[in-house]
Amino acid sequence: MFKFFKRVSTVVGSELNAMLDKAEDPVKMLDQFIRDMENDIQEVESAVAKQVANEKMLKRKADDAQAKVDKREIQAKEAIEADDDNLAKRALEDKAEHQKQAEMLQESWEMASKDSTELRDKLDEMKKEYQQMKLKKDSLQARAESAKTKTKMNRTMSAIGSDESKEGFERMEEKVLQYEAEADTSEDLSQASRSLDEEFKKLKNHSDVDDELAELKKKMGKE
């Protein structure tokens, strides 16, 4: 009835290593073990309830048989007082039969009471063990989750710090520098082009003013 508790103790005792070696999920496995333990406890609770009911029934029958023994003894005395030996004998014969039944039922009740006590003790033991396993399960699950998180972080950090990642960053840095250089060169060329255009524009404007001045002097006879 308690075979599974031994299995749970073995698994939890070995903690995470055995489950990880079998590629089992410790969190899910520990939850399953706890559920199985709960089912075992329910089984024992049901057995205890039946045993206690049986014990009470035997106790009631034993008390009833003893009550009949006592009753027949009183009746036998009454028959003797009435000088009816025949009736007294019949009462004593029936008393003897009930005495046998009472003794047998008393023995059965004592055995049932002993079994009930043992089952109750075992149930209490199972519940204590269950509470201990439940606390350990919570601890192991927290450690398992922590280990998973650390492993994931370590893998991520390892990837970030790898030579391949560094080379990738260096290539991207070179590209950015190249883009910046190209942008600066493009701006310089654009600036040079604008300066040249402005010089020619000034030259054109200057030429127009000179022509207009000559024309005005001609009209005024100032040539």
Secondary structure as the mmCIF struct_conf table of DSSP 4:
data_model
#
loop_
_struct_conf.conf_type_id
_struct_conf.id
_struct_conf.beg_label_comp_id
_struct_conf.beg_label_asym_id
_struct_conf.beg_label_seq_id
_struct_conf.end_label_comp_id
_struct_conf.end_label_asym_id
_struct_conf.end_label_seq_id
HELX_RH_AL_P HELX_RH_AL_P1 LYS A 3 GLY A 13
TURN_TY1_P TURN_TY1_P1 SER A 14 GLU A 15
HELX_RH_AL_P HELX_RH_AL_P2 LEU A 16 ASP A 21
TURN_TY1_P TURN_TY1_P2 LYS A 22 ALA A 23
HELX_RH_AL_P HELX_RH_AL_P3 PRO A 26 GLU A 81
TURN_TY1_P TURN_TY1_P3 ALA A 82 ASP A 83
HELX_RH_AL_P HELX_RH_AL_P4 ASP A 85 ILE A 160
TURN_TY1_P TURN_TY1_P4 GLY A 161 GLY A 161
BEND BEND1 SER A 162 SER A 162
HELX_RH_AL_P HELX_RH_AL_P5 ASP A 163 MET A 220
TURN_TY1_P TURN_TY1_P5 GLY A 221 GLY A 221
#
